């Protein structure tokens, strides 16, 4: 998937103004007063340093564009700019990123445990070197299913492009009807939604959406998840269902799906040659099979755990490490049978939305009354109706001739199920049963049924609700509770699967063996893992993309040099004046002196405007800067966020003056 354009966020009604050197602070204030404006903030130190006045101007009710247009015409104003909002570029904006110690461990406390700074997978520096892609990789999650509606995952679900969902037809002729998100091999159904919570958690660690101001972020947040459900009860998995799922993934790979890995966060005793053959077939098709080592503190070298112990050439077996780079207390291990460790303790990821705690409320006017859902109650994101008082909920207590209302019922005498059943029969859309003693309570409708939403309120809240007045009842999963912490090698394995997907994105031509080597040859050696796992180390995502650790992506070095250079980022092999690092950032060819980001003066117009041009690279964003004195005045940006119009960008500077020298430079904006 191509990188999304960087959003240009700014504060409406704000501008940053630079006055000409001849204008004093008093002159500047008077100039603004002439526009019915004031200097909201004076940048005094900046003004002193550069010998001109800088400041922020804010005016409610006026747009930034209007302010720029008006102030640009003032003879004392040199420049007017938007007050942009900047987001920290290296840290995702996902709400719970700081809780994801596996991605960035700064020694913070997560779920009550303090970690060791640096005991993480080097997620942020790895993604700073990532290769842009337009062909997202796909990962199959063989598990309890996946909540493909989860807001932090829905956009990263794989969908079968040749299948029309819900039409009851095997559109693509692969033997499975309506396999749009994947398939349920436990029940032979098209819907692979989670029968528990395990698979959704795993999928989130691999590919939860990133930089969406929501929840968490996956190790490869640009990957796609194929959901293959193999459990009906959220716990047990039959080998037959697993084998079918592996075979399905293999078939889809052979049909052209860019599927690179299978996550197998499960296991048990018992060798199965068919299971082994299925995994081997997947490997022959180019799929890496990542298996959890197990959670029984066993040595897999002496106590076999399957499928982890098959030790096929397309397999990676994963133990769990904790926040302090120690082997997790529960993790299986094995110097010859377990490959590496990855974070598997206090791992925050997704919880199926349907299993989140309910938000049960009655909203009336400006008042919010929070209660409990009665067990088996119907759900709603919002039912609105007039509230009628219905006594104890006997059939004779309900208003005659009314429908689609909210029944306010007092607790006592009748079972809750009787009260709600009577309310439904009398035309109510929702029922609110308040306590007959102080405080809130929990109750049940006893059996599953097609109940209307029914919530419990405290006595005080129930008595405060106004009758014959409209209100809204909410009884829905709380979006704040759709994440959970889990421990296990099941949680460690998806970190490695995400790394495999990351390797495939950066090195799409690699074989299975080469891809596995990128993972296993580039771990962080950890003393506590020596002799416990084959590599003696913990997953390092950064080294997957920069094995020679020179700050340049390996895929870029291979593209231009044919080998890893291992040289400094400051090297300039084509002697064009730009270092390897500068060429990498600019997207130019470091082996061709003619391929360089260099600004050219195209022409000076009759109005003394200056036309400028430079060779540009598709996908890059540029910033143009200028100064009037190379020795005394710094370069100041005057055109920013200029998208490439490859092969050449042209701009005109209309602020150039015939009586003053002006110098320019162009640079790439970090993306």
C-alpha positions as CSV (number, residue, x, y, z in Angstrom):
1,X,0.0,0.0,0.0
2,X,1.4,3.4,-0.9
3,X,2.2,5.6,2.0
4,X,-0.7,7.9,2.8
5,X,-0.1,11.7,2.3
6,X,1.0,13.4,5.5
7,X,-2.1,15.3,6.8
8,X,-1.7,19.1,6.9
9,X,-3.2,20.0,10.2
10,X,-3.2,23.6,11.4
11,X,-5.0,25.9,13.9
12,X,-7.7,27.9,12.1
13,X,-7.6,31.6,12.7
14,X,-3.8,31.6,13.6
15,X,-0.9,32.9,11.5
16,X,2.7,33.4,12.3
17,X,3.9,36.8,11.1
18,X,7.5,37.9,10.2
19,X,8.0,41.7,9.9
20,X,10.6,43.4,7.8
21,X,13.9,44.3,9.5
22,X,13.0,48.0,9.4
23,X,9.9,47.4,11.6
24,X,10.3,47.8,15.4
25,X,8.1,46.0,17.9
26,X,6.0,49.2,18.2
27,X,5.8,49.5,14.4
28,X,4.7,45.9,14.3
29,X,2.0,46.3,16.9
30,X,0.7,49.4,15.1
31,X,0.6,47.7,11.8
32,X,-1.5,44.9,13.2
33,X,-3.8,47.4,14.9
34,X,-4.5,48.8,11.4
35,X,-6.0,45.4,10.6
36,X,-7.9,45.2,13.9
37,X,-5.4,42.6,15.1
38,X,-3.1,42.2,18.0
39,X,0.1,40.3,18.6
40,X,-1.1,37.3,20.5
41,X,2.4,36.1,21.2
42,X,5.8,37.8,20.6
43,X,8.7,35.5,19.9
44,X,11.2,37.8,21.6
45,X,14.3,35.7,21.6
46,X,13.8,34.7,18.0
47,X,13.2,38.4,17.1
48,X,16.4,39.4,18.9
49,X,18.5,36.7,17.2
50,X,17.4,37.5,13.7
51,X,16.9,41.3,14.0
52,X,13.3,41.3,12.9
53,X,10.0,40.8,14.7
54,X,8.3,37.4,14.8
55,X,4.9,36.7,16.4
56,X,1.7,34.8,16.5
57,X,-1.6,36.4,15.6
58,X,-5.0,34.9,16.4
59,X,-8.4,36.2,15.4
60,X,-11.5,34.2,16.1
61,X,-14.0,34.3,13.3
62,X,-11.5,34.9,10.6
63,X,-9.9,32.1,8.6
64,X,-6.2,31.5,8.3
65,X,-6.4,32.0,4.5
66,X,-8.1,35.4,4.9
67,X,-5.5,36.5,7.4
68,X,-2.6,35.4,5.2
69,X,-4.2,37.2,2.2
70,X,-4.7,40.5,4.1
71,X,-1.4,40.7,6.0
72,X,0.7,39.7,3.0
73,X,-0.3,43.0,1.5
74,X,1.0,45.1,4.4
75,X,4.2,47.0,3.5
76,X,5.8,46.2,6.9
77,X,5.1,42.4,6.7
78,X,7.8,40.2,5.2
79,X,6.0,36.8,5.5
80,X,2.8,35.3,6.8
81,X,2.6,31.5,7.5
82,X,0.1,29.0,8.7
83,X,0.4,27.8,12.3
84,X,0.8,24.1,11.5
85,X,0.1,21.3,14.0
86,X,3.0,18.9,14.1
87,X,2.9,15.3,15.3
88,X,5.9,13.5,16.6
89,X,7.0,11.7,13.5
90,X,8.8,8.8,15.1
91,X,6.1,7.8,17.5
92,X,2.7,6.5,16.3
93,X,-0.3,8.4,17.6
94,X,-2.2,5.3,18.7
95,X,-3.8,5.9,22.1
96,X,-2.1,3.0,23.9
97,X,1.3,3.1,22.2
98,X,3.1,3.7,25.4
99,X,1.7,0.5,26.8
100,X,3.3,-1.5,23.9
101,X,6.6,-2.1,25.6
102,X,7.5,-4.7,23.0
103,X,7.7,-2.0,20.4
104,X,9.3,0.7,22.5
105,X,10.6,-0.1,26.0
106,X,11.7,3.0,27.9
107,X,11.6,1.3,31.3
108,X,8.0,2.4,31.7
109,X,5.5,0.6,34.0
110,X,3.1,-1.5,31.9
111,X,0.2,-3.3,33.6
112,X,2.0,-2.9,36.9
113,X,5.4,-4.1,35.9
114,X,8.4,-1.9,35.3
115,X,10.6,-2.9,32.3
116,X,14.2,-2.4,31.3
117,X,14.8,0.4,28.7
118,X,15.9,-1.1,25.4
119,X,14.4,-4.5,26.0
120,X,12.2,-4.2,22.9
121,X,12.1,-5.1,19.2
122,X,13.4,-1.8,17.9
123,X,10.1,-1.1,16.1
124,X,10.5,2.7,15.6
125,X,14.0,2.7,14.0
126,X,13.0,-0.3,11.8
127,X,10.0,1.5,10.3
128,X,12.1,4.6,9.7
129,X,13.9,2.4,7.1
130,X,10.9,0.6,5.7
131,X,10.4,0.2,2.0
132,X,7.3,1.8,0.5
133,X,4.9,-0.9,-0.9
134,X,1.8,-1.0,-3.1
135,X,1.3,-4.7,-2.6
136,X,0.5,-5.4,1.1
137,X,1.6,-8.7,2.4
138,X,-1.0,-11.1,3.8
139,X,-0.7,-13.2,7.0
140,X,-3.0,-16.1,7.8
141,X,-4.0,-16.4,11.5
142,X,-5.1,-20.0,12.2
143,X,-6.8,-19.6,15.6
144,X,-10.2,-19.2,17.3
145,X,-11.2,-16.7,14.6
146,X,-10.9,-12.9,14.3
147,X,-13.2,-10.1,15.0
148,X,-13.0,-8.6,11.6
149,X,-15.3,-5.7,12.7
150,X,-12.9,-4.4,15.3
151,X,-12.2,-0.7,14.6
152,X,-8.5,-1.2,15.1
153,X,-8.3,-4.1,12.6
154,X,-11.2,-3.9,10.1
155,X,-9.3,-1.9,7.4
156,X,-6.4,-4.4,7.6
157,X,-8.4,-7.5,7.0
158,X,-7.7,-9.5,3.9
159,X,-10.7,-9.9,1.7
160,X,-11.1,-12.4,-1.2
161,X,-11.4,-10.1,-4.3
162,X,-13.0,-12.9,-6.4
163,X,-15.7,-13.7,-3.8
164,X,-19.0,-11.9,-3.4
165,X,-19.9,-12.1,0.3
166,X,-23.2,-13.5,1.4
167,X,-24.5,-14.7,-2.0
168,X,-24.3,-18.4,-1.2
169,X,-22.1,-19.1,-4.2
170,X,-18.5,-20.2,-4.6
171,X,-17.6,-17.4,-6.9
172,X,-13.9,-18.1,-7.2
173,X,-14.4,-21.9,-7.5
174,X,-11.9,-22.7,-4.7
175,X,-14.3,-25.1,-3.0
176,X,-15.5,-22.6,-0.3
177,X,-18.7,-20.6,-0.4
178,X,-18.5,-17.0,0.7
179,X,-14.9,-17.2,2.0
180,X,-14.6,-13.4,2.0
181,X,-12.5,-12.8,5.1
182,X,-11.3,-16.4,5.3
183,X,-13.2,-19.4,6.6
184,X,-14.4,-21.3,9.6
185,X,-12.9,-24.8,9.3
186,X,-14.2,-25.9,12.7
187,X,-17.9,-25.6,11.7
188,X,-17.6,-25.6,7.9
189,X,-19.0,-22.1,7.6
190,X,-18.1,-18.9,5.8
191,X,-18.0,-16.7,8.9
192,X,-14.6,-16.8,10.7
193,X,-15.5,-14.5,13.6
194,X,-13.8,-15.2,16.9
195,X,-15.3,-18.0,19.0
196,X,-13.3,-16.7,21.9
197,X,-10.8,-13.8,22.0
198,X,-7.4,-15.4,21.4
199,X,-7.3,-15.0,17.6
200,X,-8.3,-11.4,17.7
201,X,-5.6,-10.6,20.2
202,X,-3.0,-12.4,18.0
203,X,-4.2,-10.6,14.8
204,X,-4.0,-7.2,16.6
205,X,-0.3,-7.7,17.5
206,X,0.5,-8.5,13.9
207,X,-1.5,-5.9,12.0
208,X,-3.6,-3.5,14.1
209,X,-4.0,-0.2,12.3
210,X,-1.3,2.4,12.9
211,X,-1.3,6.1,13.3
212,X,-5.1,6.3,13.5
213,X,-5.4,7.9,17.0
214,X,-7.0,4.6,18.1
215,X,-5.9,1.8,20.4
216,X,-2.7,-0.1,19.5
217,X,-0.5,-0.6,16.5
218,X,0.6,-3.9,14.9
219,X,4.2,-4.9,14.3
220,X,3.4,-4.7,10.6
221,X,0.5,-2.3,10.5
222,X,0.4,-2.3,6.7
223,X,-0.2,-6.1,6.5
224,X,-3.5,-7.9,5.9
225,X,-5.0,-10.6,8.1
226,X,-6.6,-13.7,6.6
227,X,-8.9,-15.1,9.3
228,X,-8.9,-19.0,9.5
229,X,-11.0,-20.2,12.4
230,X,-10.3,-23.7,13.7
231,X,-12.0,-23.6,17.1
232,X,-15.7,-23.6,18.0
233,X,-15.3,-23.1,21.7
234,X,-12.5,-20.5,21.8
235,X,-10.1,-23.0,23.2
236,X,-9.7,-26.4,21.5
237,X,-8.4,-26.9,18.0
238,X,-8.6,-30.1,16.0
239,X,-5.7,-31.1,13.9
240,X,-8.1,-31.7,11.0
241,X,-9.4,-28.2,11.1
242,X,-5.9,-26.9,11.4
243,X,-4.7,-29.0,8.4
244,X,-7.7,-27.7,6.3
245,X,-6.8,-24.2,7.2
246,X,-3.1,-24.6,6.3
247,X,-4.2,-26.2,3.0
248,X,-6.5,-23.3,2.3
249,X,-3.8,-20.8,2.9
250,X,-1.5,-22.8,0.6
251,X,-4.1,-22.9,-2.1
252,X,-4.7,-19.1,-1.9
253,X,-1.0,-18.5,-2.0
254,X,-0.8,-20.6,-5.2
255,X,-3.7,-18.6,-6.6
256,X,-1.7,-15.4,-6.3
257,X,-2.5,-14.1,-2.8
258,X,0.7,-12.4,-1.4
259,X,0.5,-14.6,1.7
260,X,3.9,-14.9,3.4
261,X,3.3,-16.4,6.9
262,X,1.0,-18.4,9.0
263,X,0.6,-17.7,12.7
264,X,0.2,-20.9,14.8
265,X,-0.2,-19.8,18.4
266,X,-1.3,-23.2,19.7
267,X,0.1,-26.7,20.3
268,X,0.0,-29.9,22.2
269,X,1.2,-33.4,22.3
270,X,1.1,-36.0,19.5
271,X,3.0,-36.2,16.3
272,X,1.0,-36.0,13.1
273,X,2.6,-36.8,9.8
274,X,-0.4,-35.2,8.0
275,X,0.0,-32.0,10.0
276,X,3.7,-32.1,9.2
277,X,3.0,-32.6,5.5
278,X,0.5,-29.7,5.4
279,X,3.1,-27.4,7.0
280,X,5.7,-28.6,4.5
281,X,3.4,-28.0,1.6
282,X,2.9,-24.4,2.8
283,X,6.7,-24.1,2.9
284,X,7.0,-25.4,-0.7
285,X,4.5,-22.7,-1.7
286,X,6.6,-20.0,0.0
287,X,4.9,-19.6,3.3
288,X,6.7,-19.4,6.7
289,X,5.0,-21.2,9.5
290,X,5.6,-19.5,12.9
291,X,4.7,-21.7,15.9
292,X,4.4,-21.0,19.6
293,X,6.9,-23.0,21.8
294,X,4.3,-23.6,24.5
295,X,3.6,-22.3,28.0
296,X,4.4,-25.2,30.3
297,X,8.0,-24.2,31.3
298,X,9.1,-27.4,29.5
299,X,12.3,-28.1,27.6
300,X,11.1,-28.9,24.1
301,X,14.4,-30.7,23.4
302,X,13.2,-33.4,25.7
303,X,9.4,-33.0,25.8
304,X,8.1,-32.6,22.2
305,X,5.4,-30.0,21.7
306,X,3.6,-29.9,18.3
307,X,3.5,-28.4,15.8
308,X,6.6,-26.5,17.1
309,X,8.8,-29.6,17.3
310,X,8.5,-30.6,13.6
311,X,11.6,-28.5,12.9
312,X,10.8,-28.1,9.2
313,X,12.9,-25.7,7.1
314,X,10.0,-23.2,6.7
315,X,9.3,-23.0,10.5
316,X,10.2,-20.5,13.2
317,X,9.5,-21.5,16.8
318,X,9.1,-18.8,19.3
319,X,9.6,-18.6,23.1
320,X,8.4,-15.6,25.2
321,X,10.5,-13.0,26.8
322,X,9.4,-10.4,29.4
323,X,9.9,-6.7,29.9
324,X,13.4,-7.2,31.3
325,X,14.7,-9.5,28.5
326,X,14.4,-12.6,30.6
327,X,12.7,-15.8,29.4
328,X,9.1,-15.6,30.6
329,X,8.5,-17.7,33.7
330,X,5.9,-19.9,31.8
331,X,7.7,-20.2,28.5
332,X,8.9,-23.5,27.0
333,X,12.4,-23.4,25.7
334,X,14.9,-25.5,23.8
335,X,18.5,-25.0,22.7
336,X,17.9,-27.0,19.6
337,X,14.1,-26.9,19.1
338,X,13.2,-23.2,19.8
339,X,14.6,-20.6,17.6
340,X,14.3,-17.3,19.4
341,X,12.3,-15.3,21.9
342,X,9.9,-12.4,21.4
343,X,7.9,-10.3,23.8
344,X,5.1,-12.3,25.4
345,X,4.3,-10.9,28.8
346,X,1.8,-8.0,29.4
347,X,1.0,-7.8,25.7
348,X,-1.8,-5.3,25.0
349,X,-3.8,-6.1,22.0
350,X,-7.4,-6.4,20.8
351,X,-10.5,-7.9,22.5
352,X,-13.5,-8.8,20.3
353,X,-16.0,-5.9,20.5
354,X,-18.9,-8.1,21.4
355,X,-17.0,-9.2,24.6
356,X,-16.2,-5.8,25.8
357,X,-17.9,-4.6,29.0
358,X,-21.3,-3.0,28.3
359,X,-22.0,0.7,28.6
360,X,-25.5,0.7,30.2
361,X,-26.9,4.2,30.5
362,X,-30.1,6.3,30.4
363,X,-29.6,9.8,29.0
364,X,-32.2,12.4,29.7
365,X,-31.6,16.1,29.0
366,X,-28.2,16.9,30.5
367,X,-28.4,14.0,33.0
368,X,-26.6,10.7,32.5
369,X,-27.7,7.7,34.7
370,X,-25.2,4.8,34.6
371,X,-26.4,1.3,35.5
372,X,-25.8,-2.4,34.8
373,X,-27.1,-4.5,32.0
374,X,-29.4,-7.3,33.1
375,X,-27.8,-10.6,31.9
376,X,-29.2,-11.7,28.6
377,X,-30.6,-8.2,27.9
378,X,-30.8,-7.0,24.4
379,X,-28.3,-4.5,23.2
380,X,-28.6,-1.0,21.6
381,X,-26.3,1.9,20.7
382,X,-29.3,4.1,21.5
383,X,-33.1,3.7,21.7
384,X,-35.0,6.9,22.3
385,X,-38.6,7.1,23.6
386,X,-40.8,8.7,26.2
387,X,-40.3,7.4,29.7
388,X,-43.5,6.1,31.4
389,X,-43.6,5.0,35.0
390,X,-44.8,1.4,35.1
391,X,-44.9,0.6,38.8
392,X,-43.8,-3.0,39.7
393,X,-44.2,-4.1,36.1
394,X,-47.5,-6.0,36.4
395,X,-49.5,-6.1,33.2
396,X,-52.0,-3.5,34.5
397,X,-49.1,-1.0,35.3
398,X,-48.3,-0.2,31.7
399,X,-49.8,2.8,29.9
400,X,-52.7,1.9,27.6
401,X,-52.4,2.7,23.9
402,X,-48.7,3.5,24.1
403,X,-45.9,1.9,22.0
404,X,-42.2,2.4,21.4
405,X,-41.7,3.9,24.9
406,X,-39.2,3.3,27.7
407,X,-40.7,1.5,30.7
408,X,-39.5,2.7,34.1
409,X,-40.1,-0.1,36.6
410,X,-39.5,-0.5,40.3
411,X,-37.7,-3.6,41.6
412,X,-39.7,-6.0,43.7
413,X,-42.3,-8.8,43.8
414,X,-41.9,-10.1,40.3
415,X,-38.9,-11.7,38.6
416,X,-37.0,-9.4,36.3
417,X,-37.8,-11.6,33.4
418,X,-41.6,-11.2,34.2
419,X,-41.3,-7.5,34.4
420,X,-39.4,-7.2,31.1
421,X,-41.7,-9.8,29.4
422,X,-44.8,-7.7,30.5
423,X,-43.1,-4.5,29.2
424,X,-42.5,-6.1,25.8
425,X,-46.1,-7.3,25.6
426,X,-47.3,-3.8,26.4
427,X,-45.2,-2.2,23.6
428,X,-42.1,-0.9,25.4
429,X,-38.8,-0.6,23.4
430,X,-36.6,-0.7,26.5
431,X,-37.0,-1.3,30.2
432,X,-35.2,0.4,33.1
433,X,-35.6,-1.3,36.5
434,X,-34.5,0.7,39.5
435,X,-33.6,-0.6,42.9
436,X,-36.0,-0.8,45.8
437,X,-33.1,-0.1,48.2
438,X,-30.1,2.2,48.1
439,X,-27.3,1.5,45.6
440,X,-27.0,-0.3,42.3
441,X,-27.6,-4.0,41.8
442,X,-26.9,-6.8,39.2
443,X,-29.7,-9.0,37.8
444,X,-30.5,-11.5,35.2
445,X,-33.3,-12.3,32.8
446,X,-32.5,-16.0,33.5
447,X,-32.5,-17.3,29.9
448,X,-31.4,-16.2,26.5
449,X,-34.3,-14.8,24.5
450,X,-35.1,-12.0,22.1
451,X,-35.2,-9.5,25.0
452,X,-35.5,-5.7,24.6
453,X,-32.6,-3.7,26.2
454,X,-33.1,-3.9,30.0
455,X,-30.8,-2.1,32.4
456,X,-30.7,-1.7,36.2
457,X,-30.4,1.6,37.9
458,X,-29.9,2.6,41.6
459,X,-32.9,3.7,43.6
460,X,-31.8,7.3,43.7
461,X,-31.2,7.5,39.9
462,X,-34.5,5.7,39.1
463,X,-36.4,8.2,41.3
464,X,-34.6,11.1,39.6
465,X,-35.7,10.0,36.1
466,X,-38.4,12.3,34.8
467,X,-41.5,10.6,33.5
468,X,-43.5,11.6,30.4
469,X,-40.2,13.0,29.1
470,X,-38.0,11.6,26.3
471,X,-34.8,9.8,27.1
472,X,-32.3,7.5,25.4
473,X,-31.2,4.0,26.6
474,X,-27.8,2.7,25.7
475,X,-26.7,-0.9,26.3
476,X,-23.7,-1.5,24.0
477,X,-20.1,-2.6,24.2
478,X,-17.9,0.1,25.7
479,X,-15.4,1.1,23.0
480,X,-12.9,1.9,25.8
481,X,-12.8,-1.8,26.8
482,X,-12.0,-3.5,23.5
483,X,-8.4,-4.1,24.4
484,X,-6.8,-6.5,26.9
485,X,-3.5,-7.7,28.2
486,X,-2.5,-11.4,27.7
487,X,0.6,-13.5,28.4
488,X,1.9,-16.4,26.5
489,X,4.1,-17.7,23.7
490,X,0.9,-17.2,21.8
491,X,1.5,-13.5,22.2
492,X,5.2,-13.8,21.4
493,X,4.6,-15.6,18.1
494,X,2.6,-12.8,16.3
495,X,5.5,-10.4,17.0
496,X,7.7,-12.7,14.9
497,X,5.0,-13.2,12.3
498,X,4.8,-9.4,12.0
499,X,8.5,-9.4,11.5
500,X,8.3,-11.9,8.7
501,X,5.7,-9.7,7.1
502,X,8.0,-6.8,7.5
503,X,10.9,-8.7,6.0
504,X,8.7,-9.7,3.0
505,X,7.6,-6.1,2.5
506,X,11.2,-4.9,2.4
507,X,12.7,-7.9,0.5
508,X,9.9,-9.3,-1.7
509,X,12.2,-11.4,-3.8
510,X,13.6,-13.4,-0.8
511,X,13.1,-17.1,-0.6
512,X,11.7,-18.7,2.6
513,X,15.2,-19.6,3.7
514,X,16.5,-16.1,3.1
515,X,13.6,-14.6,4.9
516,X,14.0,-16.8,7.9
517,X,17.7,-16.0,8.0
518,X,16.9,-12.3,8.2
519,X,14.9,-13.0,11.3
520,X,17.2,-15.5,13.1
521,X,20.6,-14.0,12.1
522,X,19.7,-10.6,13.4
523,X,18.4,-11.1,17.0
524,X,19.6,-9.2,20.0
525,X,21.8,-11.6,22.0
526,X,20.5,-11.7,25.5
527,X,22.4,-13.4,28.4
528,X,19.2,-14.8,29.9
529,X,18.4,-16.6,26.6
530,X,21.8,-18.1,26.0
531,X,21.4,-21.9,25.9
532,X,17.6,-21.6,26.2
533,X,16.8,-20.8,22.5
534,X,18.9,-21.7,19.5
535,X,19.9,-18.2,18.6
536,X,20.4,-17.1,22.2
537,X,18.5,-13.9,21.4
538,X,15.3,-11.9,21.2
539,X,13.7,-10.5,18.0
540,X,15.2,-7.3,16.6
541,X,13.0,-5.7,13.9
542,X,15.5,-3.0,13.0
543,X,18.3,-5.5,12.1
544,X,15.9,-7.3,9.8
545,X,16.0,-4.2,7.5
546,X,19.6,-3.0,8.5
547,X,21.7,-6.1,9.1
548,X,25.0,-4.2,8.7
549,X,23.8,-1.5,11.1
550,X,25.0,1.5,9.2
551,X,21.7,3.4,9.3
552,X,20.9,2.7,5.7
553,X,18.2,0.2,4.7
554,X,19.6,-3.0,3.3
555,X,17.1,-3.2,0.5
556,X,18.3,0.3,-0.7
557,X,21.9,-0.7,-0.6
558,X,21.2,-3.9,-2.5
559,X,19.2,-1.9,-5.1
560,X,22.0,0.5,-5.9
561,X,25.3,-1.3,-4.9
562,X,24.3,-5.0,-5.2
563,X,25.6,-5.7,-1.7
564,X,25.6,-4.3,1.8
565,X,28.1,-1.5,2.0
566,X,28.7,-1.5,5.8
567,X,30.0,2.0,5.2
568,X,29.2,5.2,7.0
569,X,26.1,7.1,6.0
570,X,28.4,10.0,5.3
571,X,30.1,8.2,2.4
572,X,29.7,9.7,-1.1
573,X,30.7,7.1,-3.6
574,X,29.6,9.1,-6.7
575,X,31.3,12.3,-5.4
576,X,28.3,14.5,-6.1
577,X,28.5,16.3,-2.8
578,X,25.6,14.4,-1.2
579,X,26.2,11.5,1.3
580,X,24.6,8.1,1.1
581,X,22.1,9.2,3.8
582,X,21.2,12.3,1.9
583,X,20.7,10.3,-1.3
584,X,18.5,7.7,0.5
585,X,16.3,10.4,2.0
586,X,16.1,12.2,-1.3
587,X,15.3,9.0,-3.3
588,X,18.2,9.7,-5.7
589,X,20.8,7.3,-7.1
590,X,24.0,7.2,-4.9
591,X,26.0,5.7,-7.7
592,X,25.2,8.4,-10.3
593,X,26.5,11.9,-9.9
594,X,23.9,13.2,-12.3
595,X,21.1,11.9,-10.0
596,X,21.1,14.4,-7.2
597,X,18.8,16.8,-5.5
598,X,20.0,20.1,-6.7
599,X,18.2,23.5,-7.1
600,X,18.5,25.3,-10.4
601,X,17.6,28.9,-11.2
602,X,15.4,28.6,-14.2
603,X,14.7,32.3,-14.9
604,X,14.0,35.7,-13.5
605,X,10.7,37.2,-14.7
606,X,10.0,40.8,-15.8
607,X,8.4,41.4,-12.4
608,X,11.6,40.2,-10.7
609,X,9.9,37.0,-9.5
610,X,12.3,34.0,-9.5
611,X,11.5,30.7,-11.2
612,X,13.2,27.7,-9.6
613,X,13.4,24.0,-10.5
614,X,14.8,20.8,-9.2
615,X,14.8,17.1,-10.2
616,X,12.1,15.4,-8.0
617,X,11.3,11.8,-7.1
618,X,7.7,10.4,-7.0
619,X,6.4,10.1,-3.5
620,X,8.7,12.6,-2.0
621,X,7.7,15.9,-0.4
622,X,9.9,19.0,-0.5
623,X,10.5,22.2,1.3
624,X,12.0,25.3,-0.2
625,X,14.1,27.7,2.0
626,X,15.7,31.1,1.5
627,X,18.0,33.6,3.0
628,X,19.3,37.0,2.1
629,X,22.8,36.6,3.7
630,X,24.6,33.3,3.6
631,X,27.0,34.3,6.4
632,X,24.6,36.0,8.8
633,X,21.0,35.0,8.2
634,X,19.8,31.4,8.4
635,X,17.7,29.7,5.8
636,X,14.0,30.1,6.5
637,X,11.3,27.9,5.0
638,X,8.9,29.8,2.7
639,X,7.3,26.9,0.7
640,X,6.6,23.7,2.5
641,X,4.8,20.4,1.8
642,X,5.5,20.5,-1.9
643,X,4.6,17.2,-3.4
644,X,6.8,15.8,-6.2
645,X,5.7,16.4,-9.7
646,X,8.4,14.1,-11.1
647,X,10.7,14.3,-12.9
648,X,11.0,18.1,-12.2
649,X,9.3,20.5,-9.8
650,X,9.0,24.2,-10.7
651,X,8.1,27.0,-8.3
652,X,8.0,30.8,-8.5
653,X,9.2,33.1,-5.7
654,X,7.2,36.3,-6.0
655,X,8.8,37.9,-3.0
656,X,12.2,38.3,-4.6
657,X,13.4,41.9,-4.8
658,X,15.9,43.5,-7.3
659,X,17.7,45.4,-4.6
660,X,18.5,42.4,-2.3
661,X,20.4,39.2,-2.9
662,X,18.4,36.1,-2.2
663,X,19.8,32.5,-1.8
664,X,17.7,29.3,-2.0
665,X,18.0,25.6,-1.0
666,X,15.6,22.7,-1.3
667,X,15.3,19.7,1.0
668,X,13.2,16.6,1.5
669,X,10.6,16.6,4.3
670,X,10.8,13.6,6.5
671,X,7.8,11.3,5.9
